[in-house]
C-alpha cells in the first residue's frame, strides 16, 4: 500500500506533513496530486460532465469549513482538500465531510469505531472535532446511485450525480432509505416563481407601499413573512430600514380576519396585474396561480441555520416576490397540498435539502423530496398540518377539503408535549373554521410539528434512533436552541429574552413585573408563569413515534 503526502496549515493539530493510506493493496496508483479548492463543481447542476470526470479520478475527498480560520478566507467558506490520481473505470474514493480540523480527518482513518457518532457541533455547542471511523465514507458507483435517486431525474447520468454531504454513516444510511422512497413530485405540482422584485417593479406591476392591504388580492409576500408552517411569522416595520427590519407576529392575538402587513402593494391597472402573474391555464381557459392554495417556501437556502427548508401554506389571492417560490396540487386538491406541506415541514425533508448545499431551493428540489402515500397515517398528518397552517379564516376553503376527507375518520389525540391548564385538544370539530381552530401556543405548535416528524419517519421507514441521530448531528443550531434558548413557561408560551435574563439572575425571586412582557407585534402584555423549562425534542419524538407505531399495528 502506498501513502499520500498531505501538507497541512501550521497550527492545524497535525504535523506539517502527514502520510495516510491512499490506495487499496495491489493497486498501481500511477501518481497522485493534492489540490485545495472550493467545491462548486460537486453541487452545480450545470457541472455534470466535469463532476463525472472528477469522480473517476478522485482518491480522497476531505471537505472542510473554515470556522477555525486556518486559511485567510471567510470563516464560513467550505473548501476541499482533494487527492486525484489516474482515471479509473468507475468512481471509488474515500473521504469525510463537515470537517473543521485536518487532525479529525487523519485520526478518523485510524479510529476503532467505538463510541457515539460525532456531528457538526458537540453537546457543549463547540465545533465537533472528534475523530471517528463513522466519519469516513467510501463512495463508489452504488453510493452514487443512492445519491442519484435522491437528487436527480432519469435524464442525468449516474456518474454526473451531485455530491451529497453527510457528517457520519448514520446520516448516509438514512439518505439511502430516503432515496428509495417515492417523490413529492409524483403528486403533480405546478409552480410559480412570483414577481421578480426588481424587474416586475420596474414594469409597474407593484411598488413600495407599507401597510395592511385591503384584501388578500393585494398581498405580496416576502421571505420573512414565512416560517415552517407559519404564514404570519414576521411583519415589516414601517421604517423599512433593511431586510432585518421586521417584527415577530403574535399568533395568540391574531384576528380571524387578519391580513399580513406588507412592504409592497399592486400598482397600475388591476387587470394587467392579474394577467401578468403566473397562470397555469391557456388563453381560452385561464387558471391563475393566485386562485389556489399553494405551498410556499423561501428560495434562499440557509444551509447552516436553524432550518434550511422553510415552507408553509399561502391562501388564494396572495402573490409573492421571487425570493419565495410556490406550488399547488390544484384547486380541487387542497387536502393533497396540505399533506405535501406536512412532508415538506419535517426535519427529514430539511436534511435532504441541506445534505446537498446550495444557494437556492428550486422547484426541482421540492419535487425530489421523499414522500409516502401511506393511507394509514394520512388523516393524522392532515389534522396536524391543518391546525398549524390554517391560521385565519382565509384558509376556510382548505379546511372544507380537509373536513370532507376526515369526516368519519378517527384521528389520535396528542401523543405528548407540554400539558397546561386549558390546553386545546388536538381532535377538533373541523366542520367550521373558528378562531380556536389554529394552534396558537408555541409549545402546541412545536409538538404538532414533532408529531408530523414522527408520522413521516414511520411512513418512510426511518427508525427513532436514526431520526434522533440526524437531529442531534445535522441540526446543531436547532439542537442548541432547544437546549439553551427555547424556554417555555407553565402556559406553553416561549419565554422572551428580557424575562429569561431577569430569571437567570434572580431565579424564583423574580417579580411579577419582571415576568411581564409586551409583545412587540401586538402590544398585548403577557405575564409568564414559572417554571421555565426547556423541552426535550428527542424524548418527545420517541414518545410520538412509539404511539404512532402502535397505531399502525392496531389498524393492521
Legacy VTK file of the C-alpha trace (Angstrom):
# vtk DataFile Version 3.0
C-alpha trace
ASCII
DATASET POLYDATA
POINTS 556 float
0.000 0.000 0.000
1.310 3.428 -0.922
0.930 6.579 1.132
-0.204 10.029 0.074
1.657 13.077 1.396
-0.536 15.889 2.713
0.866 19.230 3.867
-1.360 20.882 6.468
-1.532 24.530 7.616
0.556 25.470 10.633
-1.414 25.133 13.884
-3.862 22.629 12.433
-3.223 19.971 15.057
-1.218 17.539 12.932
2.381 17.576 11.732
3.003 19.899 8.782
3.410 16.780 6.619
1.383 13.617 7.218
1.113 10.365 5.341
-2.139 8.414 5.185
-3.055 5.319 3.117
-4.052 6.341 -0.398
-4.852 3.272 -2.479
-6.015 -0.273 -1.985
-3.484 -3.129 -1.733
-2.160 -4.253 -5.108
-3.308 -1.162 -6.963
-0.876 0.750 -9.147
-1.528 4.363 -8.179
0.246 5.901 -11.154
0.837 9.109 -9.232
-1.405 11.446 -7.258
-1.812 15.181 -6.797
-3.420 17.083 -3.941
-5.401 20.277 -4.531
-7.120 22.736 -2.204
-10.125 24.362 -3.858
-13.761 25.397 -3.483
-16.270 22.720 -4.390
-18.987 24.262 -6.531
-18.387 21.723 -9.293
-19.578 18.972 -6.950
-23.012 20.594 -6.475
-23.603 22.827 -9.522
-26.377 21.356 -11.677
-24.577 22.516 -14.840
-21.243 20.870 -13.976
-22.253 17.240 -14.611
-19.563 16.273 -17.182
-16.791 17.845 -15.077
-18.171 16.115 -11.987
-18.132 12.706 -13.718
-14.513 13.168 -14.783
-13.623 14.281 -11.258
-15.277 11.300 -9.566
-13.271 8.849 -11.699
-10.003 10.490 -10.668
-10.784 11.252 -7.035
-8.931 9.242 -4.348
-9.521 11.325 -1.210
-12.160 13.955 -0.556
-11.838 15.983 2.651
-14.432 18.733 2.880
-13.714 21.498 5.413
-15.469 24.553 6.789
-13.061 27.346 7.689
-14.563 28.108 11.125
-11.155 27.655 12.816
-9.628 30.185 10.413
-6.778 28.009 9.151
-6.948 29.888 5.869
-7.306 33.626 5.263
-10.761 33.376 3.733
-14.225 33.981 5.167
-14.809 31.742 8.188
-17.910 30.008 6.774
-16.299 29.131 3.450
-16.457 25.477 2.507
-13.499 24.046 0.637
-11.962 20.694 -0.161
-8.556 19.138 0.182
-8.782 16.587 -2.604
-6.330 13.989 -3.875
-6.575 12.975 -7.541
-4.991 10.135 -9.461
-5.198 8.488 -12.856
-8.648 7.893 -14.314
-10.484 4.758 -13.185
-13.255 2.876 -14.938
-15.653 3.698 -12.098
-15.648 6.166 -9.172
-14.137 4.837 -5.952
-12.833 7.237 -3.343
-12.735 7.745 0.413
-13.448 10.919 2.334
-15.297 12.826 5.038
-17.397 15.983 5.169
-18.099 18.835 7.588
-14.580 18.808 8.996
-13.012 21.726 10.856
-9.526 20.387 11.541
-7.251 18.149 9.454
-6.454 16.248 12.658
-10.046 14.985 12.598
-9.553 13.539 9.112
-6.205 11.869 9.839
-7.291 10.387 13.171
-10.669 9.224 11.863
-8.800 6.937 9.458
-7.173 5.297 12.487
-10.243 5.246 14.763
-11.620 1.909 16.027
-15.290 2.867 15.513
-16.274 2.874 19.188
-18.465 5.482 20.864
-21.268 7.727 19.570
-21.040 9.147 16.076
-19.993 12.819 16.005
-21.871 15.660 14.351
-21.330 19.265 13.354
-21.230 20.546 16.940
-20.760 18.727 20.225
-23.176 18.855 23.172
-21.488 21.987 24.515
-22.063 23.847 21.266
-18.426 23.728 20.116
-17.405 22.665 16.613
-17.148 18.893 16.776
-13.510 17.936 16.206
-13.810 14.369 17.498
-12.361 11.765 15.134
-14.482 8.698 14.432
-14.380 5.870 11.932
-18.039 6.628 11.129
-16.956 9.914 9.560
-15.190 8.021 6.771
-17.274 7.057 3.772
-16.212 5.124 0.692
-18.067 6.394 -2.359
-18.446 4.051 -5.318
-20.999 3.595 -8.089
-23.510 2.052 -5.686
-23.367 5.107 -3.417
-23.691 7.413 -6.421
-26.831 5.511 -7.436
-28.328 6.206 -3.990
-27.439 9.894 -4.313
-28.890 9.900 -7.807
-32.199 8.549 -6.508
-32.307 11.386 -4.023
-31.210 14.317 -6.171
-31.520 13.624 -9.880
-34.009 12.552 -12.517
-33.602 9.953 -15.256
-32.075 12.458 -17.686
-28.934 12.784 -15.537
-26.290 10.027 -15.827
-25.429 8.390 -12.510
-21.778 9.487 -12.704
-22.889 13.115 -13.026
-24.859 12.980 -9.764
-24.332 15.915 -7.459
-22.366 15.203 -4.299
-24.178 14.576 -1.020
-22.545 15.894 2.161
-23.088 13.803 5.298
-21.176 14.041 8.547
-21.441 10.385 9.611
-22.549 6.941 8.486
-25.930 7.175 10.226
-26.744 10.141 8.014
-25.623 8.206 4.918
-27.810 5.271 5.919
-30.884 7.478 6.321
-30.286 9.139 2.958
-30.092 5.713 1.326
-33.520 4.875 2.781
-34.985 8.182 1.663
-33.576 7.681 -1.836
-35.798 4.613 -2.230
-38.996 6.491 -1.339
-41.436 7.969 -3.861
-41.017 11.666 -4.626
-43.244 14.591 -3.706
-43.298 15.449 -7.402
-45.481 12.375 -8.075
-48.378 14.409 -6.631
-48.288 16.581 -9.745
-47.398 20.144 -8.754
-47.495 23.317 -10.773
-45.001 26.024 -9.827
-44.882 29.796 -9.634
-41.768 32.000 -9.320
-43.820 35.012 -8.241
-42.986 38.615 -9.054
-39.382 39.493 -9.808
-38.612 42.007 -7.085
-36.681 44.338 -9.409
-37.848 43.714 -12.962
-41.588 43.486 -12.301
-41.499 46.502 -10.026
-39.753 48.420 -12.819
-42.528 47.313 -15.187
-45.023 48.948 -12.851
-46.898 45.917 -11.512
-46.236 46.831 -7.872
-44.436 49.420 -5.793
-43.173 50.110 -2.287
-46.148 50.881 -0.040
-46.049 49.836 3.614
-49.237 48.875 5.448
-52.054 46.350 5.751
-53.695 45.674 2.348
-57.449 45.961 1.936
-57.706 42.311 0.858
-55.594 39.245 0.176
-55.737 40.115 -3.524
-53.344 42.954 -2.694
-50.950 40.885 -0.570
-47.379 40.485 -1.864
-45.412 38.236 0.474
-41.661 38.326 1.105
-39.358 35.718 2.668
-39.536 36.913 6.314
-43.335 36.649 6.271
-42.937 32.865 6.306
-41.585 30.229 8.632
-42.111 26.484 8.966
-45.890 26.001 8.860
-46.461 29.677 9.667
-47.523 32.267 7.033
-47.704 35.001 9.711
-44.172 34.748 11.097
-42.987 38.371 10.879
-44.237 41.734 9.636
-42.139 44.528 8.097
-41.700 47.635 10.219
-42.874 50.964 8.845
-39.278 52.255 8.875
-38.249 49.512 6.369
-34.550 50.269 7.008
-33.233 46.954 5.723
-34.066 43.270 5.276
-33.804 42.728 9.052
-36.282 45.465 9.963
-39.146 43.067 10.771
-41.138 42.284 13.944
-42.494 38.869 15.051
-46.268 38.409 14.728
-48.266 37.400 17.824
-50.311 34.351 16.768
-52.165 34.332 20.083
-53.610 37.756 19.318
-54.049 37.266 15.563
-57.632 38.156 14.491
-59.718 35.694 12.493
-59.750 38.079 9.520
-56.063 39.001 9.716
-54.219 40.187 6.611
-50.423 40.460 6.773
-48.667 43.814 6.779
-46.642 44.153 3.571
-43.962 46.415 2.103
-45.304 46.157 -1.476
-48.738 46.817 -2.985
-50.107 46.303 -6.513
-49.771 49.315 -8.804
-51.271 50.287 -12.131
-54.132 48.519 -13.828
-55.693 45.705 -11.787
-56.438 43.566 -14.855
-52.847 43.825 -16.092
-51.615 42.935 -12.596
-53.754 39.796 -12.589
-52.799 38.774 -16.130
-49.055 39.281 -15.654
-48.813 36.893 -12.695
-48.315 33.139 -13.118
-51.176 31.415 -14.952
-51.282 27.630 -15.330
-54.034 27.590 -17.931
-54.390 28.738 -21.514
-55.662 31.940 -23.068
-59.041 30.243 -23.621
-59.107 28.575 -20.189
-57.013 30.626 -17.743
-56.046 29.113 -14.412
-54.315 31.812 -12.309
-51.904 30.536 -9.660
-53.412 33.095 -7.282
-56.719 31.178 -7.345
-55.103 28.299 -5.464
-53.773 27.323 -2.061
-50.043 26.862 -2.536
-47.056 25.524 -0.662
-44.696 28.492 -0.457
-41.076 28.311 0.613
-38.145 30.664 0.998
-35.943 30.340 -2.065
-32.686 31.292 -0.333
-31.100 28.307 1.437
-29.702 28.855 4.933
-27.650 25.650 4.817
-26.202 26.021 8.329
-29.145 27.749 10.058
-31.816 26.502 12.412
-33.822 25.332 9.406
-32.957 25.288 5.703
-36.272 24.404 4.074
-38.835 26.959 5.292
-42.269 26.085 3.875
-45.870 26.980 4.693
-49.294 27.240 3.015
-50.480 30.518 1.473
-54.109 31.265 0.508
-55.784 32.273 -2.765
-55.395 35.903 -3.751
-51.886 36.304 -2.390
-48.835 36.920 -4.541
-45.155 36.810 -3.598
-41.767 38.028 -4.760
-39.227 35.752 -6.441
-37.404 35.168 -3.140
-40.337 32.877 -2.415
-41.369 30.023 -4.705
-44.747 28.303 -4.554
-46.519 25.188 -5.844
-50.042 23.804 -5.897
-51.538 20.371 -6.449
-54.666 22.006 -7.946
-57.793 23.831 -6.852
-59.689 20.612 -6.097
-56.791 19.023 -4.200
-56.295 21.380 -1.250
-56.053 18.425 1.130
-53.290 16.904 -1.016
-51.410 20.208 -0.958
-51.805 20.186 2.845
-50.385 16.650 3.093
-47.476 17.700 0.894
-46.850 20.623 3.249
-46.629 18.147 6.140
-43.839 16.243 4.390
-42.040 19.454 3.428
-42.196 20.693 7.049
-40.203 17.790 8.504
-36.599 17.632 9.627
-36.097 14.722 7.234
-37.065 16.886 4.249
-34.846 19.655 5.599
-31.999 17.144 5.999
-32.313 16.088 2.352
-32.050 19.730 1.261
-29.034 20.587 3.410
-27.198 17.363 2.531
-26.555 18.866 -0.913
-25.743 22.508 -0.018
-26.987 25.107 -2.460
-27.782 28.809 -2.624
-31.337 28.388 -3.911
-34.078 25.864 -3.193
-35.524 25.367 -6.663
-38.686 23.696 -7.943
-36.719 20.548 -8.664
-35.629 20.389 -5.021
-39.217 20.282 -3.790
-40.161 17.673 -6.398
-37.324 15.383 -5.266
-38.291 15.395 -1.582
-39.243 11.947 -0.204
-42.956 11.208 0.091
-45.167 8.311 1.080
-48.849 7.823 0.176
-49.334 5.811 3.393
-53.129 5.926 3.837
-52.988 4.816 7.481
-51.121 7.945 8.528
-52.677 10.443 6.116
-55.504 11.607 8.396
-53.041 12.089 11.261
-50.855 14.265 9.044
-53.829 16.225 7.730
-55.239 17.287 11.088
-51.844 18.368 12.418
-50.818 20.266 9.287
-54.219 21.977 9.168
-54.103 23.030 12.818
-50.650 24.544 12.264
-51.166 26.164 8.875
-54.807 27.328 8.682
-54.185 30.436 10.793
-57.072 32.654 9.644
-60.496 32.277 8.039
-58.809 32.811 4.647
-57.901 29.104 4.860
-61.553 28.053 5.205
-61.789 26.515 1.717
-58.801 24.322 2.557
-60.463 23.466 5.864
-63.573 22.320 3.939
-61.439 19.946 1.838
-59.751 18.555 4.937
-63.112 18.170 6.707
-64.538 16.197 3.782
-61.605 13.813 3.920
-61.547 13.478 7.712
-65.311 13.129 8.131
-65.982 9.865 9.936
-62.237 9.165 10.277
-60.525 8.590 13.610
-57.560 10.780 14.427
-55.498 10.187 17.539
-55.109 12.737 20.354
-51.889 14.437 21.375
-49.017 11.956 21.618
-47.288 14.100 24.254
-45.987 17.586 24.734
-46.321 20.204 27.444
-49.615 19.915 29.307
-51.048 23.130 30.733
-54.371 24.408 32.025
-56.744 24.974 29.123
-54.579 23.211 26.550
-56.711 22.568 23.431
-57.378 19.039 22.338
-55.760 18.032 19.069
-59.015 16.487 17.841
-61.336 19.312 16.864
-64.615 19.821 15.060
-63.468 20.507 11.510
-66.967 21.360 10.242
-66.307 25.099 10.690
-63.295 27.371 10.925
-63.219 29.222 14.244
-60.648 31.413 15.931
-59.664 28.379 18.039
-59.019 26.155 15.016
-55.317 27.024 14.555
-52.873 26.069 17.292
-51.625 29.328 18.803
-49.400 28.461 21.769
-45.733 27.885 20.933
-45.491 24.550 22.776
-48.511 23.114 20.924
-47.234 24.164 17.506
-43.852 22.664 18.352
-45.460 19.391 19.447
-47.619 19.166 16.324
-44.509 19.547 14.145
-42.710 16.855 16.161
-45.679 14.503 15.701
-45.616 15.199 11.949
-41.900 14.348 12.059
-42.698 11.048 13.759
-45.501 10.175 11.320
-43.336 10.906 8.285
-40.356 8.998 9.710
-42.600 5.951 10.176
-44.020 6.295 6.678
-40.513 6.448 5.187
-39.054 3.594 7.254
-36.678 5.728 9.328
-36.186 4.471 12.886
-36.453 6.628 16.005
-32.737 6.155 16.698
-31.851 7.255 13.161
-34.074 10.336 13.352
-32.601 11.363 16.708
-29.067 10.981 15.327
-29.982 13.184 12.352
-31.456 15.842 14.645
-28.507 15.776 17.051
-25.714 15.720 14.456
-27.138 17.556 11.428
-29.093 20.400 13.086
-26.637 21.923 15.573
-28.334 25.341 15.675
-31.783 23.890 16.419
-30.236 21.429 18.885
-28.503 24.298 20.689
-31.646 26.445 20.775
-33.667 23.542 22.182
-31.152 23.076 24.985
-30.184 26.650 25.822
-32.540 29.228 24.294
-36.115 27.986 23.907
-37.635 28.093 27.386
-41.371 27.576 27.842
-43.493 28.789 30.736
-46.219 26.865 32.564
-48.783 28.034 29.975
-46.872 26.810 26.935
-45.561 30.198 25.844
-41.991 30.841 24.712
-40.317 32.983 27.354
-38.895 36.209 25.841
-35.242 37.138 26.313
-35.867 40.013 28.729
-37.811 37.765 31.127
-35.231 34.988 30.838
-32.418 37.380 31.679
-34.172 38.511 34.858
-34.990 34.916 35.814
-31.412 33.760 35.328
-30.255 36.484 37.700
-32.927 36.093 40.390
-34.393 32.625 39.922
-37.663 32.147 41.801
-37.302 35.610 43.357
-38.250 37.204 40.043
-41.103 39.696 40.473
-44.385 39.843 38.607
-43.369 42.948 36.699
-40.128 41.265 35.642
-42.152 38.316 34.363
-44.349 40.621 32.262
-43.523 41.443 28.670
-45.358 43.419 25.993
-45.350 41.568 22.672
-43.824 43.915 20.087
-46.076 42.624 17.339
-49.451 43.003 19.059
-48.882 45.279 22.029
-50.501 42.625 24.236
-48.987 42.210 27.713
-48.259 38.651 28.844
-47.155 37.527 32.302
-45.027 34.396 32.106
-45.590 31.775 34.771
-42.740 29.627 36.183
-41.387 27.043 35.987
-39.434 27.991 32.880
-38.207 24.809 31.209
-36.621 23.558 28.007
-38.318 20.677 26.206
-36.564 17.509 25.083
-37.189 17.116 21.345
-35.707 13.620 21.205
-37.830 12.343 24.100
-40.992 13.902 22.660
-40.223 12.456 19.244
-39.610 8.961 20.631
-42.881 9.022 22.566
-44.801 10.143 19.470
-43.045 7.592 17.273
-43.875 4.765 19.686
-47.562 5.726 19.876
-47.971 6.050 16.130
-46.111 2.785 15.520
-48.679 1.112 17.769
-51.463 2.845 15.853
-50.260 1.217 12.631
-50.224 -2.188 14.342
-53.767 -1.632 15.683
-55.024 -0.639 12.222
-53.463 -3.753 10.713
LINES 1 557
556 0 1 2 3 4 5 6 7 8 9 10 11 12 13 14 15 16 17 18 19 20 21 22 23 24 25 26 27 28 29 30 31 32 33 34 35 36 37 38 39 40 41 42 43 44 45 46 47 48 49 50 51 52 53 54 55 56 57 58 59 60 61 62 63 64 65 66 67 68 69 70 71 72 73 74 75 76 77 78 79 80 81 82 83 84 85 86 87 88 89 90 91 92 93 94 95 96 97 98 99 100 101 102 103 104 105 106 107 108 109 110 111 112 113 114 115 116 117 118 119 120 121 122 123 124 125 126 127 128 129 130 131 132 133 134 135 136 137 138 139 140 141 142 143 144 145 146 147 148 149 150 151 152 153 154 155 156 157 158 159 160 161 162 163 164 165 166 167 168 169 170 171 172 173 174 175 176 177 178 179 180 181 182 183 184 185 186 187 188 189 190 191 192 193 194 195 196 197 198 199 200 201 202 203 204 205 206 207 208 209 210 211 212 213 214 215 216 217 218 219 220 221 222 223 224 225 226 227 228 229 230 231 232 233 234 235 236 237 238 239 240 241 242 243 244 245 246 247 248 249 250 251 252 253 254 255 256 257 258 259 260 261 262 263 264 265 266 267 268 269 270 271 272 273 274 275 276 277 278 279 280 281 282 283 284 285 286 287 288 289 290 291 292 293 294 295 296 297 298 299 300 301 302 303 304 305 306 307 308 309 310 311 312 313 314 315 316 317 318 319 320 321 322 323 324 325 326 327 328 329 330 331 332 333 334 335 336 337 338 339 340 341 342 343 344 345 346 347 348 349 350 351 352 353 354 355 356 357 358 359 360 361 362 363 364 365 366 367 368 369 370 371 372 373 374 375 376 377 378 379 380 381 382 383 384 385 386 387 388 389 390 391 392 393 394 395 396 397 398 399 400 401 402 403 404 405 406 407 408 409 410 411 412 413 414 415 416 417 418 419 420 421 422 423 424 425 426 427 428 429 430 431 432 433 434 435 436 437 438 439 440 441 442 443 444 445 446 447 448 449 450 451 452 453 454 455 456 457 458 459 460 461 462 463 464 465 466 467 468 469 470 471 472 473 474 475 476 477 478 479 480 481 482 483 484 485 486 487 488 489 490 491 492 493 494 495 496 497 498 499 500 501 502 503 504 505 506 507 508 509 510 511 512 513 514 515 516 517 518 519 520 521 522 523 524 525 526 527 528 529 530 531 532 533 534 535 536 537 538 539 540 541 542 543 544 545 546 547 548 549 550 551 552 553 554 555
